[in-house]
Amino acid sequence: MEIEKVKTIEEEFGQPVARYTNTMGLTDAQLALRKVQVAELEKIYLNVPANWIEAMWSYCEITPKDEVDEIVKNNLWDGKPSEKWLSGGICKNAITISDE
């Protein structure tokens, strides 16, 4: 019995697969700017995951500047979370072992 090798998408269609999608409808210029600025921010914030930095950048890019300024000015991101499970704690193997 012969085993058939399954072709990858790249082999089947002759082009690489896009790893990221542009779900926010950013222009090519915005995507290029995001790539450069996210790379710079990754060097500054070493402990922050790259996808979080990218998400924050995209949020600030598509949200009106007045709204972002109000959020920063009034510390609207600070404070207690709306759900108890968002309050943090100590996690081990994806199980919360302490709610402190």
C-alpha positions, 0 to 999 in steps of 0.5 A: 500500500502506497501512502499518498503525500498531501500537498500543502496549500503553498504547493497546491496554489503556488503562493504562500498563505497569508498568516494575518488578515486585515479584518479592520480594513486598514489601508496598505499605508496603515499596515506598513506603518503598523508593521514598523511601529509594532516592531519598535514597540516590541523592543521597548515592551519586552514582556508584552506579547506582540499580538497585544501590542498589535491589537492596541496599535490597531485599536488606537488607529481606528478609534477617533483620537478624542475617544482615545484621549478621553480613555487615557485622561480619565484612566478608563482602562484602570479599575476593577474588571467587570467579571470576577474571572478577569481579576487575575490570580495565579495560574498553573497549567491553565488552572487558577490556583489562587484568586489573590 
